[in-house]
Amino acid sequence: MTPYEPNDLINYRATLALLKKLVTEGTLTEKEYRKICGILNKKYGFPSGSIFAENA
């Protein structure tokens, strides 16, 4: 399995969209968002320099 499987990318981006909404609503802080992005990058296997990884 590569980190760039279409379903993984869709799930990853959908999760990020939900998290960004939580930040704009004030439910999550920017610091929490960045921490979660790091966790998701590891979960989906994105290397740190990947163009697909969110580097918040």
QUIGINOR-V389308 format. One record per pair of residues at least 6 apart in sequence whose ideal C-beta (glycine too) atoms are under 7 Angstrom apart, sorted by the first residue. I is the first residue (numbers start at 0). GAP is how many residues later the second one is. Records with the same first field share a line. If there is no record, write none. Layout:
I->GAP ; GAP
//
This chain:
2->41 ; 42 ; 43
3->48
7->36
8->43
11->28 ; 32
14->25
15->38
18->9 ; 14 ; 17
21->6
22->7 ; 10
32->23
33->22
36->17 ; 19
40->12
45->6 ; 7
//
